[in-house]
């Protein structure tokens, strides 16, 4: 395990020499310190989402809370990045196809050094680089301007193909929402990725059970998600999306299967961490009163300490 983020690139280079059995022996084995650190970063995502929503006057709490552990594991454990070189050709790519969760991604990028955290005080204000959805032209560390649902996986397919053509050693991670799977373009991309055997591509489905209109299985059923991806030749994993151990293990395991794209179906709870928001469709977008803000803040702290 890498001792800190600065050593991550060196660790990755050392791990290239490991055979598959050695990789399996090390997969997903987080020590207590690393597990605690990732859980703390997930809490950080939730607390910053709460704070930035207060600045904006409204925001996407619940769909960001469901993805907090996923974002923490990706950015603080998995992705090969260099904030000092955001255009580094060999960097891993991350596409947040569910762009409305950008409110949880911006604080991570600031924390890693892509820009001054003080800039987030302008979140959604007129002239700010930080809108409700991410803009790659304005925010360092953003690889794709998302927000119109259904596009991200196609972009990820293109990035993976581009890396193959240019013989560049990077992986592409795409996070999609479960209701986003209603978009036909998702399945065109899934078919293409299977056909081209894009083993550098990882799709993460935030299976938080709700879309803006209600429960996914009531509005337009998306299950069986795993079988549908498998029919297009994908390597399928299904995990608890709030367990950093399971997330890291799935990300590690996805490196072992060759000549297949990978999908990690992360079972999550929309609004995770705040009882009044959990699996309540009314909190897809919302705002808290000052009194409720303090109550929710303390609830998150209490939950994060257990």
Secondary structure, DSSP 8 states (H G I E B T S, - for coil): --SSGGGHHHHHHHHTT--HHHHHHHTT---HHHHHHHHHHHHHHHHHHHHHHHHHS-B--HHHHTTHHHHHHIIIII----GGGTT-TTS-EEEESSGGGHHHHHHHHHHHTSS-GGGGGGTTSTT-S--SS--TTTSTT--S---STT-HHHHHHHHHHHHHHTT----EEEEEESGGGGSHHHHHHHHHHHHTT-TTEEEEEEE-SEETTEEHHHHS----HHHHHHHTT-EEEEEETT-HHHHHHHHHHTTT--SS-EEEEEE--TTTT-TTTTT-GGGSSB---HHHHHHHHHHHHHHHT-
